[in-house]
């Protein structure tokens, strides 16, 4: 026995190198998982949109560029598609300078020349390569994309003013980048165009005159100026109005209110508004278009053909004769009706003060696309559907029409008052057959009741998504679904409702945020 | 009987090949990138079959010298690869030299 151990020790002594190799194997096995390089970027087959940014960036007259850092990681010969939404807010100083003998004149049409920005990709070591240049014409939000080929390792995208002397402010959002599964320029022609349904604005309305006829001040308590209108499109996206701050503009919140109107001649403007949006005088800079013209975002799904009453009120603000808000009023040719409430009485006249902005759904071959979603061709028969909530009021336009849904400005979530029989329903149309999809959403914590989240592929059979038992995110719902070969569908339904709790009859208020749905698509089947 | 024949077959060269194959299997299982896998397998191979220190150093210096030339003609990625190879052989040279000196002392 002793001899054997000695023999073994001797053998080990002469073969130490194998012990070292064994030790290396063990270390690599235990810790080698961290050495995987570029795993996220190696193949564009994963359905999770890692490379999309929900941040909103802007270039104004103080800055000339901004960079979206570490948004991708390229190698030589890769093809990428860069996607973003851009809008230009004209500089106020430029419009003020447009004065003639009648006083300042506002240009409500487009700018006199297209605004140009260029996009550059940057590498970690500071190399730069220009990949494109876009001209932004008009003041509406628009979607832009282009495909580029990389010749090395790049990681950042930079948006830069082409002409550094431009004073306009550019707002860029929804920046995303995806790697394409193609290897030569000839394959570019085979890609189908991207189908996007980013919520866009309608054009700025043509105003009867350049300047308002007169002004009405919201100076005494609980006064409002409003407009009766008929819904001509699916959604309300905001309102254009002309307003002037008198003194400091008053203290507190002004509100935009939306009422549903059943009887045109008898609108109860003292009642609680159906929906409201609060803003303060400190927000005015954000909303200013030029001169006295403002655009206030206010999103709500409408029923086409129905009448609504939209008003601005100082109910929650403290105003007086020297500190208030005055609203511009135009003579109206097309029978718009304006009401406003003085101290005790209502006035009714044919004029207009608020111009609602309507938004419409986007369609592809007659099929309605889900708002704020994107369907792109990645080449090689692969495609991707991507939707993520933006933590902005426009998130309210994504669920199916629902009277009990709202948007909470303070927690940045879609809220929902759900009695037992009601639910917040989403329908995602991916156009192309789904191979796999992943769904993530969070429920706001606090005093809210627990939610039940269900999904369905046909709208009839539902499957409940389990709440993740994770201490860090107790209200996270997440599910990845692989589709079987013989089952093809291009629709996903998601339904959110309060969990039935026998002890809780009163509180049925839910708040949903960070909703994300990504799907891998089979582009060859359709 | 079979065990004996296996042990007889397992001379040092064959064992080394098996170990290198194991190394490759390990990195494939861990899903490493091709470049990292090649480096690891080569590293194990040179550990088991040491090359001359001077040879390793020669390779290291040549690749290091070519790397800036590639940078001049804007082949950045390839230049990076060559620099990695250069460093790799420098490490190999160092290890073989240490082992050589240690065995000489013994």
Contacts between the chains, C-beta under 8 A, distances in Angstrom:
chain1	res1	chain2	res2	distance
A	17	B	47	6.2
A	17	B	48	6.4
A	18	B	15	7.9
A	18	B	19	7.2
A	20	B	47	7.1
A	21	B	19	6.0
A	21	B	23	7.9
A	21	B	44	6.1
A	21	B	47	6.3
A	21	B	48	7.0
A	24	B	44	7.4
A	25	B	22	7.1
A	25	B	23	7.1
A	25	B	26	6.1
A	28	B	26	6.1
A	28	B	27	7.4
A	28	B	30	7.2
A	28	B	40	7.3
A	29	B	26	6.4
A	29	B	30	7.5
A	32	B	26	7.6
A	32	B	27	7.3
A	32	B	30	4.6
A	32	B	32	7.2
A	33	B	30	6.2
A	35	B	30	7.7
A	35	B	32	6.3
A	35	B	36	6.2
A	36	B	30	7.2
A	36	B	31	6.0
A	36	B	32	6.3
A	36	B	33	7.3
A	37	B	32	7.9
A	37	B	33	5.1
A	37	B	36	6.6
A	38	B	33	6.6
A	39	B	31	7.5
A	42	B	33	7.8
A	75	B	77	7.0
A	76	B	77	4.8
A	127	B	76	7.6
A	152	B	76	5.0
A	152	B	77	5.6
A	153	B	76	7.6
A	153	B	77	6.8
